[in-house]
Amino acid sequence: MLDTLKWMALWSFILGLNYYLVTLLQWYNYSFSRVLTKHHKRRWHLLHAFLPLAVFIATQLKGWDLVFMVFVGVVQLPTLLIWRGRLDKPLVFTPRVVRFFALLLLFLSTDALLAHAYNQSFFGLYLLLIVLVHIAYKAMENLISKGYVRLAKDKLRRMKDLQIIAITGSFGKTSVKNYLDQMLQSRYKIHSSLGSVNTLLGLSQDINNNLEESTTLYIAEAGARQKGDIKVISKLLAHHYAIITEIGNQHIEYFKNIDNITQTKAEILQSSRLIRAFCHENNPLEPFYSGIENRIQPYPGQVRAVVANLEGTRFELFLDNVWVPFETKILGAFNVDNIALAVLVGRYFELAIEQLQRLVSKLKPVPHRLHPMHVNDKFIIDDGFNGNLKGMLESVRLASLYPGRKVIVTPGLVESDEESNITLAKAIEEVFDIVVVTGELNADLFTQHLSRPQKVFLQDKNQLEQVLQTITFAKDLILFANDAPNYI
């Protein structure tokens, strides 16, 4: 009986430890280095990884089997279940995750059979087993990923009538993709990469699973966390058209400096089939234009008479040697650049100016990006997916135009620098009556730099709805500015 309980405790320890590890790996694109160096809540590592490992090693060395069983049943598993229950982004059992646990169970079962056959168990070797499982899993996933990429590349090469637009940059990739999708539907059968999918494997799966053979235009985002990421995407897509939106300090935590970001974004110009590239005129990309200068079109070009308020946005764009007025319900002055880009691309694809004006007037906002709505007699601006300084400052400016009481819910900037968060805090200080800070990442910084507004610090976002019901009233404006999962 005791041996059975010991085996159950051992399997529970290993499965629990790996559940924690795989959850974090899924958050950080299956990179152990990012889990170890970029995860902000290090105490989670201590509680759910290092403590169980330390107890396992100590109890095995001392022969304290009962202590180990009690620890697993009373400490490790209950705390893990509580932790999992509080997550707003728990582990998703994708085919990749299922393969991992199937492999882990195979290793555990094999070890148990060998122990039974030889009437001897080597519990101390289970640490080595965990390492071997992860090595085998990584090798298996690399092979599967290469297969996905190869299938996607072959599919794209078969689709002779397909044209491809690839979009990168620090700001506005998803918005530009959505505006182009809406504006070019009259001319092409379009498929846009789903959501914010922008990695090599994600795009490969999107192509294999969702891209119909009859599609004539594919619009894809290309994201990066390190040099070379966009280069491999460019090799996959071999896109005809490239777009580089404005480059800034987004993801500076990974790239260390703006030069590395710029070099990485410029990799999108290396497509073997590049016909035209639309690049934001503020980007320092001239060194990367060598040999393709005649294929580069800067944007937004000449723009004037910009008015951006809570009702919408209007501006004039110099197009075909005349000033052309545009008006849209889309919020945000920064969207003038994004919409002007979509207009220039549409004009390049020979859409008439009058048609472009009509299409711009009918543009629908991208969900969670300056999306206005009225709920329970309150004015809500959902800007939850806007995580860059320029965009968040614009959402604060728009909120300042509202005549009533103003509330902001934000974690601040994530994957950014302290200076940018201080700039954001100073802007918030001038506008809002109540600031609800979600998460711990920037809580200390906001404490230091906010004095006038009432501050509410919220570690558990599950309480947000109840808190807002308590502190807000009818006619209030509530701005949701950026939204970070609670593991940040």
GIMOJO-V65326 format. One record per residue. N is the residue number from 1. RES is the residue in three letters. SS is DSSP state (alpha for helix, beta for strand, coil for the rest). Layout:
BEGIN
n:res:ss
N:RES:SS
N:RES:SS
END
This chain:
BEGIN
n:res:ss
1:MET:coil
2:LEU:alpha
3:ASP:alpha
4:THR:alpha
5:LEU:alpha
6:LYS:alpha
7:TRP:alpha
8:MET:alpha
9:ALA:alpha
10:LEU:alpha
11:TRP:alpha
12:SER:alpha
13:PHE:alpha
14:ILE:alpha
15:LEU:alpha
16:GLY:alpha
17:LEU:alpha
18:ASN:alpha
19:TYR:alpha
20:TYR:alpha
21:LEU:alpha
22:VAL:alpha
23:THR:alpha
24:LEU:alpha
25:LEU:alpha
26:GLN:alpha
27:TRP:alpha
28:TYR:coil
29:ASN:coil
30:TYR:coil
31:SER:coil
32:PHE:alpha
33:SER:alpha
34:ARG:alpha
35:VAL:alpha
36:LEU:alpha
37:THR:alpha
38:LYS:alpha
39:HIS:coil
40:HIS:coil
41:LYS:coil
42:ARG:alpha
43:ARG:alpha
44:TRP:alpha
45:HIS:alpha
46:LEU:alpha
47:LEU:alpha
48:HIS:alpha
49:ALA:alpha
50:PHE:alpha
51:LEU:alpha
52:PRO:alpha
53:LEU:alpha
54:ALA:alpha
55:VAL:alpha
56:PHE:alpha
57:ILE:alpha
58:ALA:alpha
59:THR:alpha
60:GLN:alpha
61:LEU:alpha
62:LYS:alpha
63:GLY:coil
64:TRP:coil
65:ASP:alpha
66:LEU:alpha
67:VAL:alpha
68:PHE:alpha
69:MET:alpha
70:VAL:alpha
71:PHE:alpha
72:VAL:alpha
73:GLY:alpha
74:VAL:alpha
75:VAL:alpha
76:GLN:alpha
77:LEU:alpha
78:PRO:alpha
79:THR:alpha
80:LEU:alpha
81:LEU:alpha
82:ILE:alpha
83:TRP:alpha
84:ARG:alpha
85:GLY:alpha
86:ARG:alpha
87:LEU:coil
88:ASP:coil
89:LYS:coil
90:PRO:coil
91:LEU:coil
92:VAL:coil
93:PHE:coil
94:THR:coil
95:PRO:alpha
96:ARG:alpha
97:VAL:alpha
98:VAL:alpha
99:ARG:alpha
100:PHE:alpha
101:PHE:alpha
102:ALA:alpha
103:LEU:alpha
104:LEU:alpha
105:LEU:alpha
106:LEU:alpha
107:PHE:alpha
108:LEU:alpha
109:SER:alpha
110:THR:alpha
111:ASP:alpha
112:ALA:alpha
113:LEU:alpha
114:LEU:alpha
115:ALA:alpha
116:HIS:alpha
117:ALA:alpha
118:TYR:alpha
119:ASN:coil
120:GLN:coil
121:SER:coil
122:PHE:coil
123:PHE:alpha
124:GLY:alpha
125:LEU:alpha
126:TYR:alpha
127:LEU:alpha
128:LEU:alpha
129:LEU:alpha
130:ILE:alpha
131:VAL:alpha
132:LEU:alpha
133:VAL:alpha
134:HIS:alpha
135:ILE:alpha
136:ALA:alpha
137:TYR:alpha
138:LYS:alpha
139:ALA:alpha
140:MET:alpha
141:GLU:alpha
142:ASN:alpha
143:LEU:alpha
144:ILE:alpha
145:SER:alpha
146:LYS:alpha
147:GLY:alpha
148:TYR:alpha
149:VAL:alpha
150:ARG:alpha
151:LEU:alpha
152:ALA:alpha
153:LYS:alpha
154:ASP:alpha
155:LYS:alpha
156:LEU:alpha
157:ARG:alpha
158:ARG:alpha
159:MET:coil
160:LYS:coil
161:ASP:coil
162:LEU:coil
163:GLN:beta
164:ILE:beta
165:ILE:beta
166:ALA:beta
167:ILE:beta
168:THR:beta
169:GLY:coil
170:SER:coil
171:PHE:coil
172:GLY:coil
173:LYS:alpha
174:THR:alpha
175:SER:alpha
176:VAL:alpha
177:LYS:alpha
178:ASN:alpha
179:TYR:alpha
180:LEU:alpha
181:ASP:alpha
182:GLN:alpha
183:MET:alpha
184:LEU:alpha
185:GLN:coil
186:SER:coil
187:ARG:coil
188:TYR:coil
189:LYS:coil
190:ILE:beta
191:HIS:beta
192:SER:beta
193:SER:coil
194:LEU:coil
195:GLY:coil
196:SER:coil
197:VAL:coil
198:ASN:coil
199:THR:coil
200:LEU:alpha
201:LEU:alpha
202:GLY:alpha
203:LEU:alpha
204:SER:alpha
205:GLN:alpha
206:ASP:alpha
207:ILE:alpha
208:ASN:alpha
209:ASN:alpha
210:ASN:alpha
211:LEU:coil
212:GLU:coil
213:GLU:coil
214:SER:coil
215:THR:coil
216:THR:coil
217:LEU:beta
218:TYR:beta
219:ILE:beta
220:ALA:beta
221:GLU:beta
222:ALA:coil
223:GLY:coil
224:ALA:coil
225:ARG:coil
226:GLN:coil
227:LYS:coil
228:GLY:coil
229:ASP:alpha
230:ILE:alpha
231:LYS:alpha
232:VAL:alpha
233:ILE:alpha
234:SER:alpha
235:LYS:alpha
236:LEU:alpha
237:LEU:alpha
238:ALA:coil
239:HIS:coil
240:HIS:coil
241:TYR:beta
242:ALA:beta
243:ILE:beta
244:ILE:beta
245:THR:coil
246:GLU:coil
247:ILE:coil
248:GLY:coil
249:ASN:coil
250:GLN:coil
251:HIS:coil
252:ILE:alpha
253:GLU:alpha
254:TYR:alpha
255:PHE:alpha
256:LYS:coil
257:ASN:coil
258:ILE:alpha
259:ASP:alpha
260:ASN:alpha
261:ILE:alpha
262:THR:alpha
263:GLN:alpha
264:THR:alpha
265:LYS:alpha
266:ALA:alpha
267:GLU:alpha
268:ILE:alpha
269:LEU:alpha
270:GLN:alpha
271:SER:coil
272:SER:coil
273:ARG:coil
274:LEU:coil
275:ILE:coil
276:ARG:beta
277:ALA:beta
278:PHE:beta
279:CYS:beta
280:HIS:beta
281:GLU:coil
282:ASN:coil
283:ASN:coil
284:PRO:coil
285:LEU:coil
286:GLU:alpha
287:PRO:alpha
288:PHE:alpha
289:TYR:coil
290:SER:coil
291:GLY:coil
292:ILE:coil
293:GLU:alpha
294:ASN:alpha
295:ARG:alpha
296:ILE:beta
297:GLN:beta
298:PRO:beta
299:TYR:beta
300:PRO:coil
301:GLY:coil
302:GLN:coil
303:VAL:beta
304:ARG:beta
305:ALA:beta
306:VAL:beta
307:VAL:beta
308:ALA:beta
309:ASN:beta
310:LEU:coil
311:GLU:coil
312:GLY:beta
313:THR:beta
314:ARG:beta
315:PHE:beta
316:GLU:beta
317:LEU:beta
318:PHE:beta
319:LEU:beta
320:ASP:coil
321:ASN:coil
322:VAL:beta
323:TRP:beta
324:VAL:beta
325:PRO:beta
326:PHE:beta
327:GLU:beta
328:THR:beta
329:LYS:coil
330:ILE:coil
331:LEU:coil
332:GLY:coil
333:ALA:coil
334:PHE:coil
335:ASN:alpha
336:VAL:alpha
337:ASP:alpha
338:ASN:alpha
339:ILE:alpha
340:ALA:alpha
341:LEU:alpha
342:ALA:alpha
343:VAL:alpha
344:LEU:alpha
345:VAL:alpha
346:GLY:alpha
347:ARG:alpha
348:TYR:alpha
349:PHE:coil
350:GLU:coil
351:LEU:coil
352:ALA:coil
353:ILE:alpha
354:GLU:alpha
355:GLN:alpha
356:LEU:alpha
357:GLN:alpha
358:ARG:alpha
359:LEU:alpha
360:VAL:alpha
361:SER:alpha
362:LYS:coil
363:LEU:coil
364:LYS:coil
365:PRO:coil
366:VAL:coil
367:PRO:coil
368:HIS:coil
369:ARG:coil
370:LEU:coil
371:HIS:beta
372:PRO:beta
373:MET:beta
374:HIS:beta
375:VAL:beta
376:ASN:coil
377:ASP:coil
378:LYS:beta
379:PHE:beta
380:ILE:beta
381:ILE:beta
382:ASP:beta
383:ASP:beta
384:GLY:coil
385:PHE:coil
386:ASN:coil
387:GLY:coil
388:ASN:coil
389:LEU:alpha
390:LYS:alpha
391:GLY:alpha
392:MET:alpha
393:LEU:alpha
394:GLU:alpha
395:SER:alpha
396:VAL:alpha
397:ARG:alpha
398:LEU:alpha
399:ALA:alpha
400:SER:alpha
401:LEU:coil
402:TYR:coil
403:PRO:coil
404:GLY:coil
405:ARG:coil
406:LYS:beta
407:VAL:beta
408:ILE:beta
409:VAL:beta
410:THR:beta
411:PRO:coil
412:GLY:coil
413:LEU:coil
414:VAL:coil
415:GLU:coil
416:SER:coil
417:ASP:coil
418:GLU:alpha
419:GLU:alpha
420:SER:alpha
421:ASN:alpha
422:ILE:alpha
423:THR:alpha
424:LEU:alpha
425:ALA:alpha
426:LYS:alpha
427:ALA:alpha
428:ILE:alpha
429:GLU:alpha
430:GLU:alpha
431:VAL:alpha
432:PHE:coil
433:ASP:coil
434:ILE:beta
435:VAL:beta
436:VAL:beta
437:VAL:beta
438:THR:beta
439:GLY:coil
440:GLU:coil
441:LEU:coil
442:ASN:coil
443:ALA:alpha
444:ASP:alpha
445:LEU:alpha
446:PHE:alpha
447:THR:alpha
448:GLN:alpha
449:HIS:alpha
450:LEU:coil
451:SER:coil
452:ARG:coil
453:PRO:coil
454:GLN:beta
455:LYS:beta
456:VAL:beta
457:PHE:beta
458:LEU:beta
459:GLN:coil
460:ASP:coil
461:LYS:alpha
462:ASN:alpha
463:GLN:alpha
464:LEU:alpha
465:GLU:alpha
466:GLN:alpha
467:VAL:alpha
468:LEU:alpha
469:GLN:alpha
470:THR:alpha
471:ILE:alpha
472:THR:coil
473:PHE:coil
474:ALA:coil
475:LYS:coil
476:ASP:coil
477:LEU:beta
478:ILE:beta
479:LEU:beta
480:PHE:beta
481:ALA:beta
482:ASN:coil
483:ASP:coil
484:ALA:coil
485:PRO:coil
486:ASN:coil
487:TYR:coil
488:ILE:coil
END
